[in-house]
Amino acid sequence: MNFQQLRSFRETVRQGFNLTGVAEALNTSQPGVSRQLKELEEELGVELFIRSGRRFLGLTEPGKAALPFVERLLQEAENVRRVGADFANAERGVLTIAATHTQARYALPSAVKDFCAAHPQVSLHLMQGSPRQIAQQVLAGEVDLGVATEALSEYPELVALPCYRWTHVVVVAQGHELARRDAAGHRLTLEDLAAHPLISYEPGYTGRGHIDDAFSKAGLKAHFVL
């Protein structure tokens, strides 16, 4: 049994049992395909195809049982080739990264500069999206990695590695009631904040989930107006 025989078998199914199509797809001759299939059947000791004269009409029960194993063997062989190609071309290729606007604008520029200097033969592609869009792109294999906030933890299929920590501050106009309380030495509380309309990030961005959780655990409802 060899890979050429297995490829002929798989391609025969893919081509709807048209041996002319199989020969064209494998860049060989039709008699060559027939010989490969016959040799495979002889080695296995069973007929894999339902025949009518020289025509192939479908798979026998042994053929149906063998097909998924053949598919798996050929896929694993392709994976082995890719491993070799990956190591042989480790310094070449394309790296696609998805990031939120904030990460792309403030966090990535220095990293991109250093990466391009260290790997000049790698083409770097950057894509922008929300944390949930980024997670879905990574899961779909559309990007190699994503840089986003803690919303990624909602996807257990992903491996999330921490890069750095965010801190939050309360920003108000001079003369605002909260500014006066702070100047008077009053430590601001969640109750103080809940009494005022707030502006913050959309859910899923930059720690917003932690803000919501903090208010919820305190039995308070924050009034986000924007």
Secondary structure as the mmCIF struct_conf table of DSSP 4:
data_model
#
loop_
_struct_conf.conf_type_id
_struct_conf.id
_struct_conf.beg_label_comp_id
_struct_conf.beg_label_asym_id
_struct_conf.beg_label_seq_id
_struct_conf.end_label_comp_id
_struct_conf.end_label_asym_id
_struct_conf.end_label_seq_id
HELX_RH_AL_P HELX_RH_AL_P1 PHE A 3 ARG A 14
TURN_TY1_P TURN_TY1_P1 GLN A 15 PHE A 17
HELX_RH_AL_P HELX_RH_AL_P2 LEU A 19 ALA A 25
TURN_TY1_P TURN_TY1_P2 LEU A 26 ASN A 27
BEND BEND1 THR A 28 THR A 28
HELX_RH_AL_P HELX_RH_AL_P3 GLN A 30 LEU A 44
TURN_TY1_P TURN_TY1_P3 GLY A 45 GLY A 45
BEND BEND2 VAL A 46 VAL A 46
STRN STRN1 PHE A 49 SER A 52
TURN_TY1_P TURN_TY1_P4 GLY A 53 ARG A 54
STRN STRN2 ARG A 55 LEU A 59
HELX_RH_AL_P HELX_RH_AL_P4 GLU A 61 ALA A 88
TURN_TY1_P TURN_TY1_P5 ASN A 89 GLU A 91
STRN STRN3 GLY A 93 ALA A 99
HELX_RH_AL_P HELX_RH_AL_P5 HIS A 101 THR A 102
HELX_RH_PI_P HELX_RH_PI_P1 GLN A 103 ALA A 107
HELX_RH_AL_P HELX_RH_AL_P6 LEU A 108 ALA A 118
TURN_TY1_P TURN_TY1_P6 PRO A 120 GLN A 121
STRN STRN4 VAL A 122 GLN A 128
HELX_RH_AL_P HELX_RH_AL_P7 PRO A 131 LEU A 139
TURN_TY1_P TURN_TY1_P7 ALA A 140 GLY A 141
BEND BEND3 GLU A 142 ASP A 144
STRN STRN5 LEU A 145 VAL A 147
HELX_RH_3T_P HELX_RH_3T_P1 GLU A 150 GLU A 154
TURN_TY1_P TURN_TY1_P8 PRO A 156 GLU A 157
BEND BEND4 LEU A 158 LEU A 158
TURN_TY1_P TURN_TY1_P9 GLN A 174 GLY A 175
HELX_RH_AL_P HELX_RH_AL_P8 GLU A 177 ALA A 183
TURN_TY1_P TURN_TY1_P10 ALA A 184 GLY A 185
HELX_LH_PP_P HELX_LH_PP_P1 HIS A 186 LEU A 188
HELX_RH_AL_P HELX_RH_AL_P9 LEU A 190 ALA A 194
TURN_TY1_P TURN_TY1_P11 ALA A 195 ALA A 195
BEND BEND5 HIS A 196 HIS A 196
STRN STRN6 PRO A 197 LEU A 198
HELX_LH_PP_P HELX_LH_PP_P2 TYR A 201 GLU A 202
TURN_TY1_P TURN_TY1_P12 PRO A 203 GLY A 204
BEND BEND6 TYR A 205 TYR A 205
TURN_TY1_P TURN_TY1_P13 THR A 206 GLY A 207
HELX_RH_AL_P HELX_RH_AL_P10 ARG A 208 LYS A 217
TURN_TY1_P TURN_TY1_P14 ALA A 218 GLY A 219
STRN STRN7 HIS A 223 PHE A 224
#
